[in-house]
Amino acid sequence: MQLVFIYVANWFQLKRFASSLTPAEGRAILFAIVQSLGLVMRRANLDVARLVLAMLDEAYEKKTWHGPNLNQSLKGVTARQAAWRPGRGRHNIWEVALHAAYWKYALRRKIEGGKRGSFVLKGSNFFARPEQGKLNEAAWAADRRLLDREHRALRATVAQLLGTQRAAKLLPQLYGIAFHDIYHAGQIRLLRRLQQRDHSFGSRRA
């Protein structure tokens, strides 16, 4: 209610002030106000764009204060470590990495209006890894490169999107894909820690 009184009081003050101006002065002041509001809105949009891109960068690869991001969590992981499962039917690091790649693709496809089912791998969401007879470093490196390509393609698409009116409607998904990376980065760190406690994995490695 207090805000209503303040608004009404300011409105009447503005009317009294405006009545003392010539039409030309009034138009000049109105033009200046509109320009100022436009500048504020442009700066606000620029700040949002910078924030979104910073979130995408830090969630995937840029240095962060909170700990390892997705790319950093995968650093040093071998194909054998990436294939390890904490239990029957559980996902491994390899599958989590491809899962992250798929959802980067899915959001990019939504923004660009691309054809559904155009992901480079057959299927969606999670992909069984390693494939039969492909538990090797070359196959793991190839899927790591796929994740990296999808991230860079998404970032480029988002950078273009942020200059359009559609960006506001897609902000929840843009924030969400960054949070998705962070979530799975934590999951990968946990899997690595659990792996260290798996004595049977250690003995097989030896």
Steps between C-alpha positions, in 0.01 A plus 500: 500500500787736580635452149163605359508829694858568383402432140195730517697780665775479239244497222339826617842661542588398147174645367563836670854507364385408149236773498775763536684381190454600138404217260852498357655471847259223590588303188872545566468371856282209390757409234780509757302275737430247225867498400606444861255212542626346177859524619407333830322217318792448262742486790273254683483276191878520463546399863267201456689393187834519680360306795359220284823457304707512819281228652539279194877552499554442871268200519694327223864610490593841643663529842244516781511563874262215591720216375538286188252561218396238245811507283731519800322204661583288195866600496733204537223237480607197299269290284503224761412742778229656285345156443488404871153467654417533871243223464293298256281725286672817617642758260873543464705815435513430127121492476462813711734689267297402194178581686631855551593520131153390395318766702729771368400383155130486598495860621691620194251319275212667683654844454587446135183312412697203372368159405411270788720191523797663327749423778815335371433189713195280464261535793449767766581595858735217606719285277645166609878520519745356431371338184582135439871463435570873543631527853802699392644848526423588137126441545493690829693793348258511205201535731682763704550697178130463422415657837738786430359561150145507629592746772668739257215473250247575775698797629523652153125457450423651841726799430293576190169436679577749778470787254138411417160529668473120527774492760271601788271201442793259495689632803386215729642246255822700459555513875389139524757362259777663704358354823478165321875506438573583863268227626669233291845636582420422863368159402824422314710606798294269719543210257875556501505494878289184515729339247799557727320306773421206271774252594397260226557775239840571652600137492389463136703810416804348664 
